[in-house]
Amino acid sequence: MQGAYEFHNNKIGVRLSYLISDIDRCTDNSLGVMSYSSYKQKACRYPEFKLRAGLGPGNEVLIAWDKLPDNWQKQCIERFGNPQADVSPLQKFFKMDGAAKIYYDKFQFEDSGDYLTPAQKKRYTVNASVLNALRDLKTYRESSRKSRNGSLRGLLKSITNDAILFNNYLKANHNTQHTLPNNERSLSRKLNAYIRHGYDSLIDGRNNNSNAQIVTPEMIKIWKEIYAGQKNHKPTYFEVSVKYNQFLAGQADIINNDTGEVYDYKAECFRAASEGTVYSYQELWENRIATHSIRSGDRQKFKGIYEPYHKLKQPEYAGSLISVDDRQPPFEYAPGKRMWFYNAIDLGSEAFTCWVYGETKEGIIIDFYKQLVRNYTEWGLPLPYELEGELSLNSSFVNTFLENGAMFQRVRIEANNARGKKIESYYRKLRYGLEKLRRAWLARPFALSESNQAHNGGKELIPKSEIIEGCLRDIETWNNTLHSNQELHPGMTRWDVFLDKQHPQLVPTNWAGILPYLGTRTKSSMKAGRIMLQGKARVVGFEGKVALGETLINVMKKIEGHEVVVYWMEDNQGDVLKSLVYDMQGTLICELLGDLEYNRATLEQTDEDKANRTLQSAYSATVQGYIRRNASEIERITIIERPVEQSTRFKIGGVKKYTPSPEPAKEIPGSRPDDTEVMERKTGYKLDTASRF
C-alpha cells in the first residue's frame, strides 16, 4: 500500500486521499481536514496548492507539503510521520550494494598488505550504495529534462540537496549515514571519480593506508593535471611540487579549461605534501601511464614502453595475408632527396609480391594496387585473402575497393601503429642486410649500434636509375633466398613457397569490386553483338567464357543498340587484362572478351583458329536462331479500314463531288497485256528469240 507522502519534481507532496473527508474518495486513515469540493475550489484559486494533477491509477493527486497550513502539517507528522525524514527521491534508486561489501571485505593495500577496518568497510559500502543511487537519479533527471526540452541548470544543486536529506532516511531505516561531501562541487568530483574508477576511488590514499590522512584523490588528480595538462609545457616532477605549493599558498590559480572551474585552494581535500610524496605518487604506474600518454611526442616509443604487444604466429600458407607500407630506401639522388617505394610482402612466404616507386608519394598508391592486380593475374593466382596496412595513404579507399569482400576478403587498416604492420620488421632486415652492402648507403642519425652508425666520410649522391635498379635487384635476391622457417618449408626459397603453397581456400578475384575504382572508364555501344574497345570489336561473356544461347540473348535485350560503360585494366604489356560492361545506370551486365578471329585460309588454320571458328559460328547462330524463332511466331494479317462518315457542312461552290458508280467495272478489249508482255516490261529485254537476230 502506498504511503501518505510522495516525492514529485523535487518537492514533497501529500496524497489527496489522506486529507479529504469524502467516504468514497478517502483512505481509512485520512485526516478528513477538507472535502473534495473544497479541495477543487482551493486548487482553482491557488494553482500552486496542487503539486500534481491526477493522471489515473497509480498517479493520485498530490498536494504540495509546503502549501499546507501549519496545523495540517502537524497532524500529518503525528499520524504519518515527518516527510522530511521519510521521503526522498533517492529511495526509488537506493539499495545496499552487495558487490561493494564483497569488494571492501577482500580489499588489501598493496604496500602493507593490510585489510580495511570494519568501520571503513561499512562507511565505504554505504557511500558506494548512495553514489549508485545518485548516479541513477542524475541520469533519470537529465533524460527527463531533455525530453521536455528543459534546461539542466541547477541539476547538480538539487542532487546535492537530495544527498544531504537522504541521511535522515538512512538514519531512520538503516541506522547509518553516508559521509559524502555536502559541497556541490566536491560531491560532483566524488561522483565523477566513482563513475570512472568504481569502488577503489572511495578509499583514501589509494595505494597505502598509512597515507590516507595525507594524500587525497583530489591531490593526485591536480598533480597529474599540473604535470600533463598544460599546453606546450612539460614540467618536471620538482616543478609540479613547486606549483602545487604556490597553489596552496594562494599565489597561483589553477583553472579547469573544460569546465572553467577555479580550484579552491582552501578546500579540505587539498593538503600540504612534501616533494618526495608528490614525486612518488606521480611515479606510480597507474598515474605515469596516463600522464606520459599526453606528454609523449613519440607515440611509437610510448606504445613500446607501456602497451602490451601481441605474440603472433607466422602464417603457414602464401596468400593468407599481405602487409603493405611505403618506405624511402636509404640512398639520396640529390641533397635531401630520396625515392619513394610502396611494397607488399606475403607474410606466409616472406616474398615481396608488388613494388612501385616514384619521386613523391602522390599517385603512387593507385599505381601500387593496379600493379598488385596485374602481378597476381599474370602469375595465375587469386588475390590474397587479407591485407594489413597503414591509414595515411589508404584512408580514401576504405569505402571503395578496400571494403571487406571487394579486392580482399578482409582489410585491417591501422593508424600510426608500427606494430600492426609486419612489413616494418622486414624493412629493417632489408636495410641492414642487403641495402647496407650497396654504395652510398645512409645510416640513421641516431643508430644505437656502432656498426649501423654513419662512417666518417660525407654523403654520396647516386642517380635515380641506380637507386631503382639496386632496389629491384635486392627484391630479386630477397625472394630467391631460403625461407626463414626451413623446418616447415625445407629447401624452399621464399618464392618457391609463394608459388607452391598458396592457401587452398582462396577465392577467385572479385573483378566487379575492383575495376569500377581502379580500371579505366570507356564509353561504347553494342552493335550486332559486339562492343568496341581499344579500336577492336569484342564479344561478351561471363567468367572468361563466350556468352551463347539464352545468356547472349539476355545480354542483347539489355544493351544491343544502346550506349554502355566499359571498365577495364591493361596488363604489363598494355593489352586488356580484364574488362566489364555496365549499363548507363551502373548495373553490371557482362564481361567483355577478345574477338573470336581466325585465319581465312583453311590451310593455315591452327587448333585455336578452329576453336574460334566454332565459337563464332555458335555466337552468330544464337542470334540467327532467335530471329527465326521470333519471326515464325508472326502470322500474316489483312487490315480493312472502315469508312468514317465526315461532316459535309462546309462546301465550296463549283467543286464537283465524286460519286462512285454502282455498276461493276468493264474490261476494254485489247487493254490487258499477255504474260510475255508483262515479263518483258519487268526484265527490260525481249523474250522472243527472233527479235535478237
C-alpha positions in Angstrom: 0.0 0.0 0.0 1.3 3.5 -0.9 2.1 5.9 2.0 0.8 9.4 2.5 3.8 11.1 1.0 5.4 11.0 -2.5 8.3 13.0 -3.9 7.5 14.8 -7.2 9.5 17.4 -9.2 12.0 17.7 -6.3 9.1 18.5 -3.9 7.2 16.6 -1.2 3.6 16.0 -1.8 0.7 14.5 0.3 -1.8 12.2 -1.5 -5.2 13.8 -1.6 -6.9 10.6 -0.3 -5.1 11.1 3.0 -6.6 14.6 3.5 -10.2 14.7 2.3 -13.3 13.5 4.2 -15.4 12.1 1.3 -16.1 8.5 2.2 -15.9 7.3 -1.4 -12.6 9.1 -2.1 -10.6 9.0 1.1 -8.5 6.2 2.8 -9.4 4.6 6.1 -6.6 6.6 7.8 -7.5 10.0 6.2 -7.2 13.2 8.3 -10.5 14.4 6.9 -9.4 18.1 7.1 -11.3 19.1 3.9 -13.9 17.9 1.4 -13.3 17.1 -2.2 -15.3 20.1 -3.3 -13.3 22.5 -1.0 -10.1 21.0 -2.5 -11.3 21.8 -6.0 -12.1 25.4 -5.0 -8.8 25.9 -3.3 -6.8 24.3 -6.2 -8.7 26.6 -8.6 -7.9 29.7 -6.6 -4.3 28.7 -5.8 -2.8 26.5 -8.6 0.4 26.0 -6.6 -1.6 24.2 -3.9 -1.8 21.2 -6.3 1.7 19.7 -6.8 0.5 17.1 -9.3 -2.8 16.5 -11.1 -4.5 13.1 -11.0 -3.3 11.1 -14.0 -5.2 7.8 -13.4 -4.4 4.7 -11.3 -1.1 5.0 -9.5 -0.8 8.7 -10.1 -3.0 10.3 -7.5 -3.4 14.0 -6.9 -0.6 15.4 -4.8 -1.0 18.4 -2.5 2.2 20.5 -2.0 3.5 19.9 1.5 4.9 23.4 1.9 1.4 24.9 0.9 -0.4 23.1 3.7 -1.5 25.1 6.8 0.8 24.6 9.8 -1.8 22.7 11.8 -2.4 20.3 8.9 1.3 19.7 8.6 1.4 19.0 12.4 -1.5 16.4 12.1 0.3 14.7 9.1 3.5 14.4 11.1 1.7 13.0 14.1 -0.2 10.4 12.1 2.0 9.7 9.0 5.5 10.7 10.2 7.9 13.5 9.1 8.2 13.6 5.3 11.5 15.4 5.6 12.9 12.2 7.1 10.8 9.6 5.4 10.6 10.8 1.8 13.5 11.2 -0.6 13.7 10.8 -4.4 16.8 8.6 -3.8 14.6 5.9 -2.1 13.4 4.7 -5.5 17.1 4.1 -6.6 18.7 3.1 -3.4 19.7 -0.4 -2.3 22.7 -1.7 -0.3 25.3 -2.7 -2.8 26.3 -6.3 -2.0 29.1 -6.3 -4.6 30.6 -3.3 -2.8 30.6 -5.2 0.5 32.4 -8.1 -1.1 35.0 -5.8 -2.6 35.8 -4.0 0.6 35.8 -7.2 2.6 38.5 -8.6 0.4 40.4 -5.3 -0.2 44.2 -5.2 0.7 46.6 -2.3 0.5 49.4 -3.2 -1.9 52.3 -1.8 0.1 51.3 -3.1 3.6 49.0 -6.0 2.8 46.6 -4.6 5.5 42.8 -5.1 5.2 40.2 -2.4 5.8 38.9 -1.9 9.3 35.2 -2.8 10.0 34.3 0.9 10.2 36.0 1.6 6.9 34.2 -1.3 5.2 30.8 -0.1 6.4 31.5 3.5 5.5 32.7 2.7 2.0 29.8 0.3 1.4 27.2 2.9 2.4 28.9 5.6 0.4 29.1 3.4 -2.7 25.4 2.5 -2.4 24.4 6.1 -2.1 26.6 7.1 -5.1 24.9 4.4 -7.1 21.6 5.9 -6.3 22.8 9.4 -7.0 24.2 8.3 -10.4 20.9 6.7 -11.4 18.9 9.7 -10.1 21.1 12.1 -12.1 20.7 10.1 -15.3 16.9 10.0 -14.8 16.6 13.7 -14.3 18.8 14.5 -17.2 16.8 12.4 -19.6 13.5 13.7 -18.1 14.5 17.3 -18.6 15.9 16.8 -22.1 12.7 15.0 -23.1 10.8 18.2 -22.2 13.5 20.4 -23.8 14.2 21.8 -20.3 17.5 23.2 -19.0 20.0 21.2 -16.9 20.8 24.3 -14.8 20.5 23.6 -11.1 20.5 19.9 -11.6 23.7 19.3 -9.6 22.4 21.5 -6.7 19.2 19.6 -6.5 21.1 16.3 -6.3 23.3 17.6 -3.6 20.3 18.6 -1.5 18.8 15.2 -2.0 22.0 13.6 -0.8 22.0 15.8 2.3 18.4 15.0 3.1 18.9 11.3 2.4 20.9 10.9 5.7 17.6 11.3 7.5 16.2 8.3 5.7 19.4 6.3 6.3 19.4 7.0 10.0 15.7 6.1 10.4 15.7 3.0 8.3 19.3 1.6 8.3 20.8 3.1 11.4 23.7 4.6 9.5 24.6 7.7 7.5 26.8 8.4 4.5 29.9 10.6 4.7 29.7 12.1 1.2 30.6 15.9 0.8 27.9 18.5 1.4 29.6 20.8 -1.1 28.1 20.8 -4.6 31.5 20.8 -6.4 33.1 18.3 -4.1 30.2 15.9 -4.4 30.3 16.3 -8.2 34.1 15.4 -8.2 33.4 12.5 -5.9 30.6 11.1 -8.1 32.6 11.5 -11.3 35.6 9.8 -9.8 33.4 7.0 -8.6 31.9 6.6 -12.1 35.4 6.4 -13.6 37.2 4.4 -11.0 34.5 2.5 -9.2 34.9 1.2 -5.6 38.6 1.9 -5.5 38.0 5.7 -5.7 36.4 5.8 -2.3 39.5 4.5 -0.4 41.7 7.3 1.0 45.3 7.1 -0.1 44.6 4.6 -2.8 48.0 2.8 -2.5 48.8 2.9 1.2 46.6 3.0 4.2 49.1 5.0 6.2 48.9 7.8 3.7 45.1 8.0 3.9 45.3 11.0 6.1 47.9 12.8 3.9 47.1 12.2 0.2 43.6 12.5 -1.2 42.4 11.6 -4.7 41.9 15.3 -5.4 45.5 15.9 -4.7 46.6 13.1 -7.0 44.3 14.5 -9.7 45.7 18.0 -9.6 49.3 16.8 -9.6 48.6 14.9 -12.8 46.9 17.9 -14.3 49.9 20.2 -13.5 52.3 17.5 -14.9 50.5 16.7 -18.1 47.6 19.2 -18.6 49.5 22.4 -19.6 49.6 23.2 -23.3 53.1 23.4 -24.8 54.8 22.9 -21.4 56.2 19.7 -19.9 57.2 20.4 -16.3 59.5 18.2 -14.2 58.3 16.5 -11.0 60.1 19.2 -9.0 58.2 21.9 -10.8 54.9 20.1 -10.1 55.7 20.3 -6.4 56.6 23.9 -6.6 53.4 24.9 -8.5 51.3 22.9 -6.1 52.8 24.7 -3.1 52.2 28.0 -4.8 48.5 26.9 -5.3 48.1 26.0 -1.6 49.6 29.4 -0.6 47.1 31.2 -2.9 49.9 32.5 -5.1 48.7 30.7 -8.2 45.2 29.9 -9.6 44.6 26.5 -11.3 41.6 26.5 -13.7 40.0 23.6 -15.5 39.9 24.6 -19.2 36.9 22.3 -19.9 34.6 23.4 -17.2 36.0 26.8 -16.3 36.2 25.8 -12.6 38.8 27.5 -10.5 40.1 25.0 -8.0 39.6 26.1 -4.3 43.0 26.0 -2.6 41.2 26.3 0.7 39.2 23.1 0.2 39.8 20.4 2.8 40.9 17.8 0.2 44.0 19.9 -0.8 46.7 19.4 1.9 50.4 20.1 2.2 52.7 17.4 0.8 56.4 17.0 0.6 58.3 17.0 -2.7 59.1 13.3 -2.2 55.4 12.5 -1.8 54.5 14.4 -5.0 57.2 12.5 -6.9 56.3 9.1 -5.5 52.6 9.4 -6.5 53.5 10.6 -10.0 55.9 7.8 -10.5 53.2 5.2 -9.8 52.5 3.2 -13.0 48.7 4.0 -13.0 49.5 7.7 -12.9 52.5 7.7 -15.1 50.8 5.8 -17.9 48.1 8.4 -18.2 50.3 11.5 -18.0 53.0 10.1 -20.3 50.4 9.3 -22.9 49.6 13.0 -23.1 53.1 14.3 -22.8 54.8 11.9 -25.2 55.7 13.3 -28.6 56.7 9.9 -30.0 53.7 7.6 -30.0 55.6 4.6 -31.2 58.1 4.9 -28.3 55.3 5.3 -25.8 53.5 2.2 -27.1 56.8 0.3 -26.9 57.2 1.1 -23.2 53.7 0.9 -21.9 51.3 -1.0 -24.2 51.4 -4.8 -24.1 52.0 -6.4 -27.5 50.5 -9.4 -29.2 52.6 -12.5 -29.8 51.5 -13.7 -33.3 52.3 -16.8 -35.3 53.5 -16.5 -38.9 51.0 -17.7 -41.5 51.9 -21.2 -42.9 50.4 -20.6 -46.3 51.0 -18.0 -49.0 48.1 -15.8 -50.0 46.6 -15.7 -46.5 47.9 -12.2 -45.6 49.9 -9.5 -47.2 51.4 -6.5 -45.4 51.8 -3.2 -47.3 53.6 0.1 -46.5 55.7 2.8 -48.0 59.4 3.4 -47.5 62.3 5.5 -48.6 65.4 3.4 -49.4 68.5 4.9 -47.7 70.0 6.5 -50.8 70.0 10.1 -52.0 69.9 11.2 -55.6 70.1 14.9 -54.6 70.7 16.6 -51.3 67.8 15.6 -49.0 66.0 13.8 -51.9 65.2 10.1 -51.7 63.0 7.8 -53.8 59.6 6.6 -52.5 58.7 2.9 -52.8 55.4 1.2 -51.9 55.7 -2.5 -51.4 53.7 -5.6 -50.5 55.1 -8.7 -48.8 53.3 -12.0 -48.4 53.7 -12.9 -44.8 53.4 -16.7 -45.3 56.1 -16.9 -47.9 58.1 -13.7 -46.9 58.2 -12.8 -50.6 57.8 -9.3 -52.0 54.8 -9.6 -54.4 54.4 -6.0 -55.5 56.6 -2.9 -55.7 56.1 0.6 -57.3 58.3 3.7 -57.0 58.4 7.4 -57.7 59.9 10.7 -56.6 56.8 11.5 -54.4 54.0 9.6 -52.7 51.3 11.3 -54.7 49.6 8.9 -57.0 51.9 6.0 -56.1 49.2 4.2 -54.1 46.8 3.8 -57.0 49.6 2.5 -59.2 50.5 0.1 -56.4 47.1 -1.6 -56.3 46.8 -1.7 -60.1 50.2 -3.4 -60.2 49.2 -5.8 -57.5 46.2 -6.9 -59.6 48.4 -7.3 -62.7 51.1 -9.3 -61.0 48.7 -11.8 -59.4 46.7 -12.2 -62.5 49.8 -12.7 -64.7 51.1 -15.4 -62.2 47.7 -17.1 -62.4 46.9 -16.6 -58.7 43.9 -15.2 -56.9 44.4 -12.0 -54.8 45.4 -12.5 -51.1 42.6 -13.1 -48.6 43.7 -10.3 -46.2 45.6 -7.1 -46.2 47.1 -5.1 -43.4 48.3 -1.5 -43.9 48.6 2.0 -42.6 45.9 4.7 -42.7 47.6 7.7 -44.2 47.6 6.7 -47.9 44.7 4.2 -47.7 42.0 6.2 -45.9 40.3 7.4 -49.0 39.8 3.8 -50.3 38.3 2.1 -47.2 34.8 2.6 -48.6 35.6 1.5 -52.2 37.9 -1.2 -53.3 39.4 -1.7 -49.7 36.0 -2.7 -48.3 35.8 -6.2 -47.0 34.9 -8.5 -49.9 35.9 -6.1 -52.7 39.6 -6.5 -53.5 40.4 -8.5 -50.4 38.1 -10.6 -48.1 39.3 -8.8 -45.0 41.1 -5.4 -44.7 42.8 -4.2 -41.5 43.9 -0.5 -41.7 45.7 0.9 -38.6 46.6 4.5 -37.8 50.1 5.2 -36.5 50.8 1.7 -35.3 54.1 0.3 -36.5 53.4 -3.0 -34.6 50.3 -3.5 -36.7 52.3 -3.9 -39.9 54.7 -6.8 -40.0 56.3 -5.4 -43.2 58.2 -2.9 -40.9 60.3 -5.7 -39.4 61.2 -7.0 -42.9 62.2 -3.5 -44.0 64.7 -3.4 -41.2 66.2 -6.7 -42.4 66.3 -5.4 -45.9 68.0 -2.1 -44.8 70.7 -3.7 -42.7 71.1 -6.9 -44.7 71.1 -6.2 -48.5 71.0 -2.4 -48.8 73.8 -1.8 -46.4 76.2 -3.5 -48.8 75.5 -1.1 -51.6 77.3 2.1 -52.5 76.1 5.4 -50.9 74.1 3.7 -48.1 72.8 6.2 -45.5 72.9 5.4 -41.8 70.2 6.6 -39.4 71.1 9.8 -37.5 70.8 8.2 -34.0 71.5 4.5 -34.6 72.3 2.7 -31.3 74.6 0.1 -32.8 78.0 1.4 -33.7 78.1 -0.7 -36.9 75.0 1.0 -38.1 76.2 4.5 -37.5 77.4 6.8 -40.3 81.1 6.5 -41.3 83.4 9.4 -41.2 83.0 10.2 -44.9 80.4 12.6 -46.3 77.2 11.7 -48.1 77.4 10.3 -51.6 74.7 11.0 -54.2 73.9 8.4 -56.9 71.5 8.6 -59.9 67.9 7.7 -59.5 68.2 4.9 -62.1 71.0 3.3 -59.9 68.8 3.5 -56.8 65.8 1.9 -58.6 67.9 -0.8 -60.2 69.6 -1.6 -56.9 66.3 -1.8 -55.0 64.8 -4.2 -57.6 67.9 -6.3 -57.6 67.6 -6.5 -53.8 64.0 -7.7 -54.0 65.0 -10.3 -56.5 67.8 -11.5 -54.3 65.4 -11.5 -51.3 62.8 -13.6 -53.0 65.3 -16.2 -54.1 66.7 -16.6 -50.6 65.8 -19.6 -48.5 62.6 -19.2 -46.4 63.4 -18.5 -42.7 61.3 -21.4 -41.5 63.2 -24.3 -43.0 61.6 -26.7 -40.6 58.2 -26.0 -42.2 59.5 -25.4 -45.8 62.7 -27.4 -46.1 64.9 -26.4 -49.0 62.3 -23.9 -50.4 63.1 -20.3 -51.2 60.6 -17.6 -50.4 59.4 -17.5 -54.0 59.0 -21.3 -54.0 56.7 -21.1 -51.0 54.8 -18.3 -52.6 54.1 -20.2 -55.8 53.7 -23.7 -54.5 52.0 -23.2 -51.1 49.0 -20.9 -51.8 46.2 -21.4 -49.3 43.7 -23.9 -50.8 40.6 -21.9 -49.7 41.5 -18.6 -51.5 38.5 -17.2 -53.5 38.7 -16.0 -57.2 39.4 -12.3 -57.8 36.3 -10.2 -57.4 36.7 -8.0 -60.5 33.4 -6.2 -60.0 34.8 -4.9 -56.7 38.0 -3.6 -58.3 37.5 -2.3 -61.9 35.0 0.4 -61.1 37.6 2.1 -58.9 41.0 1.1 -60.4 40.1 0.5 -64.0 39.9 2.8 -67.0 36.4 4.1 -67.9 35.4 4.0 -71.5 32.0 4.6 -73.2 31.0 2.4 -76.0 27.9 0.7 -77.5 26.8 -2.8 -78.6 26.1 -3.3 -82.3 25.4 -6.7 -83.9 26.5 -8.5 -80.7 29.9 -6.8 -80.4 31.4 -3.9 -78.4 34.3 -1.7 -79.4 37.3 -1.4 -77.0 40.8 -0.1 -77.9 39.6 0.0 -81.5 38.7 -3.7 -81.6 35.3 -5.3 -81.8 34.9 -7.8 -78.9 32.3 -10.3 -77.9 30.6 -10.6 -74.5 30.8 -13.4 -72.0 30.8 -14.5 -68.4 33.8 -15.7 -66.2 36.1 -15.9 -69.2 33.7 -17.9 -71.5 31.8 -16.6 -74.5 28.1 -16.0 -74.0 25.9 -18.3 -76.1 22.3 -19.3 -76.2 19.8 -17.6 -73.9 22.7 -16.0 -72.0 23.7 -14.0 -75.1 20.1 -13.1 -75.9 19.5 -11.8 -72.4 22.6 -9.5 -72.8 21.5 -8.2 -76.2 18.0 -7.5 -74.9 19.5 -5.1 -72.3 22.2 -3.3 -74.3 22.1 -4.1 -78.0 22.0 -0.7 -79.8 22.5 1.2 -76.5 25.4 3.1 -75.0 27.3 1.3 -72.3 30.3 1.9 -69.9 33.3 -0.4 -70.0 35.7 -0.5 -67.1 38.9 -2.2 -68.0 42.5 -2.7 -66.9 45.6 -3.2 -69.0 48.2 -5.9 -68.3 52.0 -5.3 -68.2 52.2 -5.4 -72.0 49.4 -2.8 -72.4 46.8 -5.3 -73.6 43.4 -5.6 -72.0 43.7 -7.7 -68.8 40.1 -7.7 -67.8 37.0 -5.7 -68.8 33.4 -5.5 -67.5 30.4 -3.9 -69.2 27.9 -1.8 -67.3 24.7 0.0 -68.4 24.4 3.7 -68.0 22.7 3.3 -64.6 25.8 1.5 -63.3 24.4 -2.1 -63.3 26.9 -4.8 -64.3 25.8 -6.6 -67.5 28.6 -8.9 -68.6 32.3 -9.4 -69.3 34.0 -8.3 -72.5 36.2 -10.8 -74.2 38.6 -10.6 -77.2 37.0 -11.1 -80.6 37.0 -14.6 -82.0 39.1 -14.1 -85.1 40.6 -16.9 -87.1 42.6 -17.3 -90.3 40.6 -17.0 -93.5 42.8 -19.6 -95.2 41.7 -23.1 -94.2 45.2 -24.5 -94.9 46.7 -22.1 -92.3 44.2 -22.6 -89.5 45.5 -23.7 -86.2 43.6 -25.5 -83.4 42.9 -22.2 -81.8 41.5 -20.8 -85.2 39.3 -23.9 -85.5 38.0 -23.4 -81.9 37.3 -19.7 -82.5 35.5 -20.5 -85.8 33.3 -23.0 -83.9 32.6 -20.4 -81.2 31.9 -17.6 -83.7 29.5 -19.8 -85.6 27.7 -20.6 -82.4 27.7 -16.9 -81.5 26.1 -15.9 -84.8 23.8 -18.9 -84.8 22.4 -17.8 -81.5 21.2 -14.5 -82.9 20.0 -16.1 -86.2 18.1 -18.7 -84.3 16.5 -16.1 -82.1 15.5 -14.1 -85.2 13.9 -17.2 -86.9 12.0 -18.2 -83.7 10.5 -14.8 -83.2 9.8 -14.3 -87.0 8.0 -17.7 -87.2 5.6 -16.5 -84.5 4.4 -13.6 -86.6 1.4 -14.5 -88.8 0.2 -12.6 -91.9 -2.9 -10.4 -91.5 -5.1 -8.1 -93.5 -6.3 -4.8 -92.2 -9.6 -3.4 -93.6 -10.3 0.2 -92.7 -14.0 1.1 -92.1 -15.1 4.3 -93.9 -15.6 7.2 -91.5 -18.5 9.5 -92.0 -17.4 13.0 -92.3 -19.3 16.2 -91.9 -20.4 17.9 -95.1 -21.5 21.3 -93.7 -18.6 23.1 -95.3 -18.8 23.4 -99.2 -17.1 25.4 -101.9 -19.2 26.4 -104.9 -18.4 25.0 -108.3 -16.4 22.0 -107.0 -17.8 18.7 -108.4 -18.2 15.9 -105.9 -17.0 12.4 -106.9 -19.7 9.7 -106.7 -18.7 6.1 -107.3 -20.8 4.2 -109.9 -22.8 1.3 -108.6 -22.1 -0.8 -111.8 -19.1 -3.2 -111.8 -16.0 -2.3 -113.8 -15.9 -3.4 -117.5 -12.9 -4.8 -119.3 -12.0 -3.0 -122.6 -10.8 -5.4 -125.3 -7.1 -5.2 -126.0 -6.3 -3.3 -122.8 -4.9 -6.3 -120.9 -1.3 -7.4 -121.8 -0.4 -11.1 -122.1 2.2 -12.7 -119.8 5.0 -12.3 -122.3 4.5 -8.5 -122.4 4.4 -8.4 -118.6 7.8 -10.2 -118.3 9.3 -8.0 -121.0 8.3 -4.9 -119.1 9.9 -6.3 -115.9 13.1 -7.6 -117.3 13.7 -4.9 -119.9 14.5 -7.3 -122.8 12.6 -9.2 -125.4 11.8 -12.9 -124.7 11.1 -13.6 -128.4 14.4 -15.0 -129.7 13.5 -13.9 -133.2 13.9 -10.3 -132.1 17.6 -10.8 -131.2 18.6 -11.5 -134.9 
